[in-house]
Amino acid sequence: MFLQETSYPGGTTVLLWLLEDDERQLLAMCREQALPADDLLDLPVKRQREKAVERLLLYKAFGHHVTLLHDKQGAPVVEGYEQVNISITHTMGLVALALNDNCVIGLDAESCDRHQVLKVRDKYLNASEQQFITPGDLTAHVIAWTAKEAIIKAERNSAIDWTDGITLHPFVPSLDDTTLNACCGSKHYHLTSRRLLGHYLTVALPVAPNPIALDNKSRQISL
C-alpha cells in the first residue's frame, strides 16, 4: 500500500510504498489507473510486484501515466521529463522513489536489522571509516552501506570501488535524521539518512562548488 510522501533537504521528495499487496492486487491497481499491467505477467512474482509499484509511484508523483526508461548508464529516467532527476530503490518489503528538479540524486534503502552488513564491513568500509564505525554498531553500518549505494546511484557508475572510491566523513547516527558528508573522487556529497518503518532511507546530493572560492582561485592564478 502507498505509505507516504516525505520531503528531504535539497528539494528531494521521496514516495514510499510498503510492499504488503500481492501481485494480483497490484496489477489490479495498475489497471484501475489505466496503467500497463499485462506486460508484467511473464515476470517472476517478485519483479511483478516491484515493477507494478514503480508504475503506481510514478503515477502518484506525476499525476498521469509516464514511461520509465533507462539511460546508457542504466539510470532511470522518465520519458518527456528528462529534467526531473529520479532514483528508485527496492528492499525487503519496501519500494521507494525519489525526485529532485534541481540536481542529480541517489536513493537507497535497507532494513534496520540487516545484520549481514556487519559480516562484510571490509568490503565497503575503508581503513579511515573503520576507525569511527565500530564493528558492533549495526545502525552505523546500515547507514554507511546505504550512503555508499546512494552515491553510486547518483554517480551513475556501478564500477566505483566501494572502499577506496568513496570516503565517508565521521558521523554520529541519530534517532531522527542522520546527516553525513562524503567524497567520491573530486566530488563532495551531502547525505540524509532517515529511519522509516524499520528501514533506513538515505538520499545523496552532490554539493556544488563554492562560486566565491572558485572566483578567488581563478584570480590568484591569473596574477
C-alpha positions in Angstrom: 0.0 0.0 0.0 1.1 3.6 -0.6 2.5 4.8 2.6 3.6 8.4 2.5 5.4 11.2 0.7 8.2 12.8 2.6 10.5 15.8 2.0 14.3 15.7 2.3 16.7 18.6 2.3 17.8 20.0 -1.0 14.3 19.8 -2.6 14.1 16.0 -2.7 10.7 14.3 -2.4 10.6 10.6 -1.5 7.5 8.4 -2.1 7.2 5.2 -0.1 5.2 2.0 -0.8 5.0 -0.7 1.9 5.1 -3.9 -0.2 2.2 -5.8 1.6 0.0 -6.3 -1.5 0.3 -9.4 -3.6 0.9 -9.3 -7.4 -2.8 -9.6 -8.3 -3.8 -6.7 -6.1 -1.0 -4.5 -7.5 -1.8 -5.4 -11.2 -5.5 -4.6 -10.5 -4.5 -1.2 -9.1 -2.5 -0.5 -12.2 -5.4 -1.3 -14.4 -7.7 0.9 -12.3 -5.4 3.8 -13.2 -5.2 2.8 -16.8 -1.5 1.8 -16.3 0.0 -1.0 -18.3 -0.1 -4.3 -16.4 -0.3 -7.3 -18.8 3.3 -6.9 -19.9 4.4 -7.8 -16.4 2.6 -11.2 -16.3 5.7 -13.1 -17.6 8.0 -11.7 -15.0 8.8 -13.5 -11.7 6.3 -12.6 -9.0 8.8 -10.5 -7.0 9.6 -8.4 -10.1 5.9 -8.1 -11.0 5.2 -6.6 -7.6 8.2 -4.2 -7.8 7.5 -3.0 -11.3 3.8 -2.5 -10.6 4.7 -0.4 -7.6 7.2 1.6 -9.6 4.4 2.5 -12.0 2.0 3.3 -9.3 4.5 5.6 -7.5 5.3 7.4 -10.8 1.6 7.8 -11.4 1.3 9.3 -7.9 4.3 11.6 -8.5 3.3 12.9 -12.0 -0.5 12.6 -11.8 -0.7 10.5 -15.0 0.9 7.6 -16.7 4.5 8.1 -17.6 7.0 5.8 -19.2 10.1 4.8 -17.2 13.3 4.4 -19.3 17.0 3.9 -18.5 19.9 5.9 -19.9 23.2 4.5 -21.2 24.5 4.1 -17.6 21.3 2.2 -16.6 20.0 5.1 -14.5 16.2 5.6 -14.5 14.7 8.5 -16.5 11.1 9.4 -17.2 10.3 9.9 -20.8 9.3 13.5 -21.5 10.6 14.6 -18.1 14.3 14.1 -18.5 14.9 17.3 -16.5 13.5 15.6 -13.4 16.1 13.6 -11.6 14.8 10.3 -10.1 16.2 7.4 -8.2 14.4 4.1 -7.3 15.2 1.6 -4.6 13.8 -1.8 -3.7 14.4 -3.7 -0.5 12.7 -6.3 1.6 9.1 -5.1 2.0 9.6 -1.6 0.6 9.8 0.3 -2.7 10.8 4.0 -2.8 11.0 6.7 -5.4 13.0 9.9 -5.0 12.6 13.0 -7.2 14.5 16.3 -7.5 14.1 19.0 -10.0 17.4 20.7 -9.2 20.2 18.1 -9.2 21.2 14.5 -9.6 20.3 12.3 -6.7 20.8 8.8 -5.4 18.4 6.9 -3.1 19.0 3.6 -1.2 17.1 1.8 1.5 17.9 -1.1 3.8 16.3 -2.9 6.7 17.4 -1.6 10.1 18.2 -5.2 11.2 20.3 -6.2 8.2 23.0 -7.9 10.2 24.8 -9.1 7.1 26.4 -5.7 6.7 28.4 -6.4 9.8 29.9 -9.5 8.3 31.2 -7.8 5.1 32.4 -4.5 6.5 35.8 -4.9 4.9 34.2 -4.9 1.5 32.7 -1.5 1.8 34.4 0.4 4.7 37.9 1.7 4.1 40.5 2.0 6.9 39.6 5.5 7.9 35.9 4.7 8.1 36.6 1.6 10.3 38.2 3.9 12.8 34.9 5.6 13.6 32.4 2.8 12.7 32.9 0.2 15.4 32.4 -3.5 14.5 29.2 -4.0 16.5 27.4 -0.7 15.6 24.6 -2.1 13.3 22.9 1.3 12.8 26.1 3.0 11.6 26.9 0.1 9.3 23.5 0.2 7.7 23.7 3.9 7.2 27.2 3.6 5.7 26.0 0.9 3.4 23.0 2.9 2.1 25.1 6.0 1.9 27.7 4.4 -0.4 25.0 2.8 -2.5 23.1 6.1 -2.8 26.3 7.8 -4.0 27.0 5.1 -6.6 23.4 5.7 -7.9 23.9 9.4 -8.0 27.2 8.9 -9.9 25.5 6.6 -12.4 28.6 4.4 -12.1 28.3 0.9 -10.6 32.0 0.3 -11.2 33.1 2.7 -8.4 35.1 0.9 -5.7 33.1 0.7 -2.5 36.1 1.1 -0.2 38.6 3.5 -1.8 36.3 5.1 -4.3 34.1 6.7 -1.7 35.1 8.0 1.7 32.5 8.9 4.4 33.4 11.6 6.8 32.8 10.8 10.5 29.1 10.8 11.6 27.0 10.0 14.6 23.8 8.1 14.0 20.6 9.8 15.2 17.2 8.6 16.1 15.8 11.1 13.6 17.7 12.3 10.5 21.4 11.4 10.4 23.3 13.8 8.2 26.7 12.9 6.8 29.2 14.0 4.2 31.3 12.1 1.7 33.8 12.4 -1.1 33.8 10.4 -4.3 36.8 11.4 -6.4 36.8 15.1 -6.7 33.1 15.4 -5.9 31.5 16.1 -2.5 28.2 14.7 -1.3 25.8 15.6 1.4 23.5 12.8 2.6 20.5 12.4 4.8 19.6 9.1 6.3 16.1 8.7 7.8 14.6 5.8 9.7 11.1 4.9 8.5 9.1 1.7 9.2 12.1 -0.4 10.1 14.2 0.8 7.2 16.9 3.4 6.7 16.3 5.5 3.6 19.4 7.6 2.5 19.4 10.3 -0.1 22.7 11.6 -1.6 23.0 15.0 -3.1 26.1 16.5 -4.8 27.5 19.6 -3.2 28.0 22.4 -5.6 31.5 24.1 -5.5 31.6 27.5 -3.8 31.5 30.1 -6.6 33.3 32.7 -4.5 36.1 30.3 -3.8 36.4 29.4 -7.5 36.5 33.1 -8.4 39.2 33.8 -5.9 41.2 30.8 -7.1 40.9 32.0 -10.8 42.1 35.5 -9.8 45.1 34.1 -8.0 46.1 32.0 -11.0 45.8 35.0 -13.3 48.1 37.2 -11.2 
